[in-house]
Amino acid sequence: MFENIYSPVQKLVIKPFNNLFVKRDDLIDPYISGNKWRKLKYILEEAQSQKKTHLVTFGGAYSNHLVATAAAASRSGLKSTAFVRGEQVNNEMLLLCKLFGMNLLFTDRESYKDKPALFNQYFRENNDTYFIDEGGASNEAVIGCAEIIDDLKDTYDHIFCAAGTGTTAAGLFKGIQKHGLKTKLHVIPVLKNGSFIKDEILKYSPNADNLILHLNYHFGGYAKTTPELFEFIKSFTSKTGLLLDPVYTAKMFYAIVDLQQKNILNIDDKILALHTGGLLGIFGMKDKF
Ligand SMILES: *Cc1c(COP(=O)(O)O)cnc(C)c1O
């Protein structure tokens, strides 16, 4: 199932940019979306090589990672279980998880913090289970995300990505260094105090040359939004035809537009933005538009 993906690089026609491109990882799959597909590719390969038949993972109630893991498990003939942070709820994301056969264990916020302990408490005696960290963060995920750079036929002055755990950014940076590119990687943490992302990236790469973190585009924190961000999404999508999610990709594109307005990016610079997908979450925010 992790073969023959469709993720073209497309030029965005939006003023005043002359060379703004987007890597459409959002088109890889509607449910195993964007970077979650990249991250799960080698995680599932590793689980299967260890003859594991049951994936166990962790996430919030709106987690793209949970939907992706549920979908990938069912398509691979594997069982899946998720520890879901917080009280029992129903929403469109968890509906998809359930339809893909994922078993949901709602977990209070305190217990949720210690994921290995939860895993052991429920599954210590079970040899079939495979632990996948929140968001899929792992060495396998970094290797999968580095392949985004392998896929590129062209080179760019700048590559942009949004970051939650920083695993995707770590993979991109590793790929850029592996290919000896001069491309600058710009990372937009979508949570407050995102400077830890740099350490996450440096776990996998020897130096931070050409790595730039932009810490001021989190809009108040993880999954936090403002009316300005929703206005930006409406305006950007109506001009480009590209849908954005408010948690990740909208903050990244907002940063690109803002950095150009501040003359930190030049209109002729060759810029590639990674569309990491995650568009299902927008339906939970329909009242904001
Ligand atoms: C999960 C996710 C991210 C964050 O990826 P990390 O590897 O955790 O930094 C970015 N964009 C979208 C759409 C996501 O679903």
The ligand as an SDF file (V2000), in Angstrom:
LIG
                    3D

 15 15  0  0  0  0  0  0  0  0999 V2000
    0.8410   15.9620   12.0210 C   0  0  0  0  0  0  0  0  0  0  0  0
    0.8920   17.1050   11.0670 C   0  0  0  0  0  0  0  0  0  0  0  0
    1.9880   17.9890   11.0090 C   0  0  0  0  0  0  0  0  0  0  0  0
    3.1200   17.9320   12.0050 C   0  0  0  0  0  0  0  0  0  0  0  0
    4.1050   17.0230   11.6900 O   0  0  0  0  0  0  0  0  0  0  0  0
    5.2980   16.7520   12.7150 P   0  0  0  0  0  0  0  0  0  0  0  0
    6.1060   15.7220   12.0440 O   0  0  0  0  0  0  0  0  0  0  0  0
    4.6690   16.2260   13.9810 O   0  0  0  0  0  0  0  0  0  0  0  0
    6.0020   18.0090   12.9800 O   0  0  0  0  0  0  0  0  0  0  0  0
    2.0060   18.9740   10.0290 C   0  0  0  0  0  0  0  0  0  0  0  0
    0.9620   19.1190    9.1830 N   0  0  0  0  0  0  0  0  0  0  0  0
   -0.1180   18.3360    9.2380 C   0  0  0  0  0  0  0  0  0  0  0  0
   -1.2310   18.6040    8.3030 C   0  0  0  0  0  0  0  0  0  0  0  0
   -0.1910   17.2930   10.1720 C   0  0  0  0  0  0  0  0  0  0  0  0
   -1.2910   16.5230   10.2120 O   0  0  0  0  0  0  0  0  0  0  0  0
  1  2  1  0
  2  3  1  0
  2 14  2  0
  3  4  1  0
  3 10  2  0
  4  5  1  0
  5  6  1  0
  6  7  2  0
  6  8  1  0
  6  9  1  0
 10 11  1  0
 11 12  2  0
 12 13  1  0
 12 14  1  0
 14 15  1  0
M  END
$$$$
